Amino acid sequence: MVCSPAAVLVGTGNLSKWWRCARCTGGLYATCVYTAQVLHHMYIWSIRDQTVSYDQAKEDSAKAEKHLKMSPFEVVRKVFSHETGRQSLSNQLDLFFQDYSLMPLFVQEMYPRVRPSAAKSHVQTLECLADAADSISQSDLVEKRIRSANAWGLLPLQGMLSTVVPGMVMRGSLGAQVEFPSWLGKRSRQTKCERLLQEISLHCRIMTSVSKVAMGLDMAPQLQKVILHPLLTQGSSGVPASVEAMCAYGLLRDDLDSLSELCSYPPKDDPFLKLDPKTKSAFTRLYNKTSPNTTYSVTGILKKGKTRGAGATDGPGEDGEATGSGAESDDMEEVDIAALLQKKKKAKVADSSAKAGRGGAARGRGRGGKRR
């Protein structure tokens, strides 16, 4: 029907081969798209040659073959499947380039759950796991080199070490469900903990000078113990001692929550959760009433009527003198510029609204005068 008006002679086998190369299981829309592709090539044949041989149809169909992008959940199953093992190294490397950022993480997450077919005992299974882990470790070194020196030419080497080699060593059945890489969540938590440690180490600079690593390993558990021990043993009677410890180290109320998060890990529970609600309320009220001397400024707009904020006072030294530059700037206020700009903008809007209201009232009086 299509070939007859154009006088194009296409065999049934040639047309079937073209359709097999162009077909897609993506629904009605994809079927229409690939039907249009076949019709387009038939139009090219009508212009170039009136008769299409089998070899020519095979060559043109190989050029127009589609490589569909798969999700990482599908690719990781193909990495360890026996079907992929019968393919060439180039095709196996193409699985890595489906998403070269996520595929190493998926392989690292799922390779311990694969049951390798080549392993006949538990010892051989451990050997396969060791070989795969060694290859993945080497791929991490290659990736570090790629990211630090922009050596993107090493991507094929990373793909071989992170995807192809573990897939060859652990070739077998993956019966477990493919899960998203847990490394991403662990990395996010690590970044958050580093930020909290940096904040606490800066806040404690008035009493001690330690790095964030030393704060996390040594100081944070002891600080939490000094603050919470009076509350756990004495209840509400130990609130003044806890608040005094907080003020001595220049800690904020949020720093106590940060300490609880940093020092709580399985199977250790957060001791702050064991406190009575009344004790927690008494501790929070007394701390809010107390203005600790800090060497840093607390973000926030000062309340009207206060000359200094909670974090604008410099801590006194051992001689009773102010440390740093606080003695020279006692009369200066810490003001949030963004809040002032917003307040100024609101004032302008209020002024314009008032002018519009006065103008409307004047126009109303004018119209009323005309009616009279």
Rosetta blueprint (number, residue, H / E / L):
1 M L
2 V L
3 C H
4 S H
5 P H
6 A H
7 A L
8 V L
9 L E
10 V E
11 G L
12 T H
13 G H
14 N H
15 L H
16 S H
17 K H
18 W H
19 W H
20 R H
21 C H
22 A H
23 R L
24 C L
25 T L
26 G L
27 G L
28 L H
29 Y H
30 A H
31 T H
32 C H
33 V H
34 Y H
35 T H
36 A H
37 Q H
38 V H
39 L H
40 H H
41 H H
42 M H
43 Y H
44 I H
45 W H
46 S H
47 I H
48 R H
49 D L
50 Q L
51 T E
52 V E
53 S L
54 Y H
55 D H
56 Q H
57 A H
58 K H
59 E H
60 D H
61 S H
62 A H
63 K H
64 A L
65 E L
66 K L
67 H L
68 L L
69 K L
70 M L
71 S L
72 P H
73 F H
74 E H
75 V H
76 V H
77 R H
78 K H
79 V H
80 F L
81 S L
82 H H
83 E H
84 T H
85 G H
86 R L
87 Q L
88 S L
89 L H
90 S H
91 N H
92 Q H
93 L H
94 D H
95 L H
96 F H
97 F L
98 Q L
99 D L
100 Y L
101 S L
102 L L
103 M H
104 P H
105 L H
106 F H
107 V H
108 Q H
109 E H
110 M H
111 Y H
112 P H
113 R H
114 V L
115 R E
116 P E
117 S L
118 A L
119 A L
120 K L
121 S L
122 H H
123 V H
124 Q H
125 T H
126 L H
127 E H
128 C H
129 L H
130 A H
131 D H
132 A H
133 A H
134 D H
135 S H
136 I H
137 S H
138 Q H
139 S H
140 D H
141 L H
142 V H
143 E H
144 K H
145 R H
146 I H
147 R H
148 S H
149 A H
150 N L
151 A L
152 W H
153 G H
154 L H
155 L H
156 P H
157 L H
158 Q H
159 G H
160 M H
161 L H
162 S H
163 T H
164 V H
165 V H
166 P H
167 G H
168 M H
169 V H
170 M L
171 R L
172 G E
173 S E
174 L L
175 G L
176 A L
177 Q L
178 V L
179 E L
180 F L
181 P L
182 S H
183 W H
184 L H
185 G H
186 K H
187 R H
188 S H
189 R H
190 Q H
191 T H
192 K H
193 C H
194 E H
195 R H
196 L H
197 L H
198 Q H
199 E H
200 I H
201 S H
202 L H
203 H H
204 C H
205 R H
206 I H
207 M L
208 T L
209 S L
210 V L
211 S L
212 K H
213 V H
214 A H
215 M H
216 G H
217 L H
218 D H
219 M H
220 A H
221 P H
222 Q H
223 L H
224 Q H
225 K H
226 V H
227 I H
228 L H
229 H H
230 P H
231 L H
232 L H
233 T H
234 Q H
235 G H
236 S H
237 S H
238 G H
239 V H
240 P H
241 A H
242 S H
243 V H
244 E H
245 A H
246 M H
247 C H
248 A H
249 Y L
250 G L
251 L L
252 L L
253 R H
254 D H
255 D H
256 L H
257 D H
258 S H
259 L H
260 S H
261 E H
262 L H
263 C H
264 S L
265 Y L
266 P L
267 P L
268 K L
269 D L
270 D L
271 P H
272 F H
273 L H
274 K H
275 L L
276 D L
277 P H
278 K H
279 T H
280 K H
281 S H
282 A H
283 F H
284 T H
285 R H
286 L H
287 Y H
288 N H
289 K H
290 T L
291 S L
292 P L
293 N L
294 T L
295 T L
296 Y L
297 S L
298 V L
299 T L
300 G L
301 I L
302 L L
303 K L
304 K L
305 G L
306 K L
307 T L
308 R L
309 G L
310 A L
311 G L
312 A L
313 T L
314 D L
315 G L
316 P E
317 G L
318 E L
319 D L
320 G L
321 E L
322 A E
323 T L
324 G L
325 S L
326 G L
327 A H
328 E H
329 S H
330 D L
331 D L
332 M L
333 E L
334 E L
335 V L
336 D L
337 I H
338 A H
339 A H
340 L H
341 L H
342 Q H
343 K H
344 K H
345 K H
346 K H
347 A H
348 K H
349 V H
350 A H
351 D H
352 S H
353 S H
354 A H
355 K H
356 A H
357 G H
358 R H
359 G H
360 G H
361 A H
362 A H
363 R H
364 G H
365 R H
366 G H
367 R H
368 G H
369 G H
370 K H
371 R H
372 R L
